[in-house]
Amino acid sequence: MRLRESVEYLPARAAEVALAALPRALSDRFGAAAGSAARMLGTRRDVVEKQISESFPGQSEAWVSAVARDCYRHFGREIGTIARIGKRGGDILLGDMARGTDAVDLHREVTQGSGAIIVTGHIGNWEAAGAYLAAAGLPMAAVVKRQRNRAFNRRMIETRRRCGIEPIYMQDARTRIPEALREGKTVALVADQDAGERGVFVPFMGREASTFRGPARLALSQDVPLFFGAALRSERGYSAVLEPVERPADRGDAELEFTRRWVGRLEAHVRRHPQQYFWFHRRWKTRPPGTTAGGGR
């Protein structure tokens, strides 16, 4: 391991080990406090509050500040859950996922054991969502980005495999995803980040957002169902969300309409749980042609 990689990886790995060893309640409290500290230090605070404010224009500054505070605390807690999954696998979620059995039954009813695409966004805990479905018995694969730090990358791959999820690197997606679907696997994609100039613009939280075409394109080209999925934090642990996205009847612009539909599902959950959305990412960085820059640049 190179020195720079070690300097980056070893403290993070030590923190992961420590969090995984804590009882869940204590881990949650520690994570929430760490999130609050990150907000106090100003970590991307301007981006977070600006995007929340622009997404909920009718809300007061106090409301925006409260949602931002809860957002930092939420993701601080989720780091602890991810650490526990990394140590013990997705089985730890089987007793914590409200409506999880219903979600799995719905998946099996729709797919009849064939392949499917699940698209999600950065809401709730997307790592927990995939780990739960795999632990519940669904053959899962997930598209992942290769990390520049080789130690982080090895750890990421190791964690996915321990959970029963086949990792598919982005550069291998063109060939490996169709193979996984033919094998009856469900392929998960987190696809709500800014897609740049190659994305398709669809409405999200009242503004046009550049969005990846991949989930809709794959579901159409491979003729498999498309679901929106998520794991939302609740009082009991997590609430499983799995919603079939209706396939457009018009093949002319089906890719655009399919994308619009799954993003609409994501927006509905963000509006209900704004504190659980990852406002740290500059979602509206790329603007539609002919418009001025804004929205969290």
Secondary structure, 3 states (H helix, E strand, C coil): CCHHHHHHHHHHHHHHHHHHHCCHHHHHHHHHHHHHHHHHCCCCHHHHHHHHHHHCCCCCHHHHHHHHHHHHHHHHHHHHHHHHHHHHCHHHHCCCEECHHHHHHHHHHHHCCCCEEEEECCEECHHHHHHHHHHCCCCEEEEECCCCCHHHHHHHHHHHHHCCEEEEEHHHHHHHHHHHHHCCCEEEEECCCCCHHHCEEEEECCEEEEECCHHHHHHHHCCCCEEEEEEEEECCEEEEEEEECCCCCCCCCHHHHHHHHHHHHHHHHHHHCHHHECCCCCCCCCCCCCCCCCCCC
